[in-house]
């Protein structure tokens, strides 16, 4: 986390001072104004750290205020950087065909347009992040399933319950889950985000959701960042059975839950026979549902459907291009082979900025259709 934090602060700081240099070229700040702006930018860059300290001191109202302001600014700066770079490139091309065009005027127009578009996109993304979609899939199998041969699996992922995703925002997500009427509810990691002392009451909203064959969850990387023991306590109180390299057989389905690699790297858990030998090997009579937070594909693992999350679909375009450097598949349904497929959820919540731009939040509703077990 320390290495990640240092890299993040360097990159995020660079984006902020790029935006400052562009603004300075347009407005020509005085010395006093420049000092005030630089001080404010430093506070905004350090906002994620300040928020965590405020949470630990139980200054929840202050932490939430800083979170909204600081993270919305983060989204704005990120979008401004990419939009301004794009407009600058377009300006250079324009000057190539029209050498007489005034460079100062073009730069001022480019800066103003980048600011305007970034503001519009952040406002749009803020409200769109609260419009949770239902993504419906039908998957057919030759395996036997009970009763009518149809099971509804509802997947939530990357909810990130914390300072921002709670109360009314969380209710919006869980209302959509209830509307879906799951036979099986699964959470594919990052149910939580950050400090846990102030969010345990939110378990009540989750525990009200009942499904016929049970609710199952696996840890994501943020469960470890928040503190794995308390994160597991939250998940249990929320009504989920936690699978950490474990399997459960319900409704003609073999559900396999793998713990997140973050735990293995940190030494919290050890590889076991279930993982090293391949999940549910030789369980040919049952449909194998694999829950894995990060969308890594292991050819040695035996499964029919893998459900993952983690990527948020990029959350804010064009951040998805960066995500693809680590995960070639970042969102959607992928046919991997005969009777084997992968679905990566864009997630229901947000991490960092409470903004989604061309990566809307979703609940995944999977109707698994097999042979009737008569």
C-alpha positions, 0 to 999 in steps of 0.5 A: 500500500505504501508503494501504491500510495507514493506512486499515486501521489506522484501521478496525481500531483503531476496532473494537478500541477499540469492543470495549474500550469495551464491555468497560470498561462491563461490567468497570470496569477499574482504571487499571493494568488499563486501561493494560495492556489498551490497550498490548496492543490497540495491539500487536495492532493493529500485529501485521501490521506487526510480523509483516512485520518479524519475517519480514524479520529471519528470526525465522520462529517468532516471526512465525508465533506472532504471526500466529496470535495476532494474526490470530485476534484480528482475526477475533474483534474483527471478528465481535464488532463485528457481533454486538454491534451486531446484539444492541444493535439487538435490545435497543433493539427489545425495550425499545420493547415492554418499557420497564421492562426494565433497560438495564444488564442487557440490555447485559451480556447482549448483551456476554456473548453477543457474546463467546461467539458470536464465540469459537464462530464463530472456533473453527468458522471456524479448523477449517473453513478447513482443510476444502477442498471440491471444487466441480464444474462441467460446462460444455458447448460446441460447440467441438472438443476432443481425444480424448473431447471432455472436458477437466478443468480444475482451478482453484486461487486465493488459496492465499496460501502464507506463514507460515500456509498452508504445510506440512500446510495446503498439503498438504491443498489440494494433495492435493485437487488431485491427487485431482481428476486435472486435465488442465489446472491453473490458478492464478488469482492470489495463490498467495503471501502476504507475505515470500518468503525462507522459503517457496521450499521449498514449491515442491516440493509444487506441482511434484509435481502433473503434468497432461496439458496443463500447469499455468498461472498468472497473478499476483494483487495479492499477487504484487506486494505480495510482490515480483513478481520473486521471486513469479514465480520461486516460481511457475515453480519450482512448475511453472507456466507464467506468462501475463502478457497472453499466450495458449497453445493447448493441447488445443483450448483457447485459454488467455489469462492477464491480468496483475493491474491492480496491476501496471499501476497500479504501472507494472511492465507495459504494456498490449499488443495482446492486452489492448487488442484483446480476448483471442484475438479471432477465435479462433472455432475454439477454446474461449477460457479467460480467466484473470483474478485480479480478477473484473472483466468487460470487454464488449470481451473475447472469451472463453467462460469467465472464471475469477477469484478475489480476493474469497474469497467474503468469507471471514468473514461478513458481510465479503462485504457490504463486498466487494460494494461493489467487486465485485457478483459475489463468488462462484460461477457466472454466465451472462453471455451466449450461450456466455459465463460467469464462475466466481469461486472462493472460494479455497483459502487464507486472507488475514489470519485463518486463519478462514473463516465461511460462505465455505469454501475450495474447489478448482474442478473444471470438466469441459469437454464439447465435440465429439469431435475425431475 
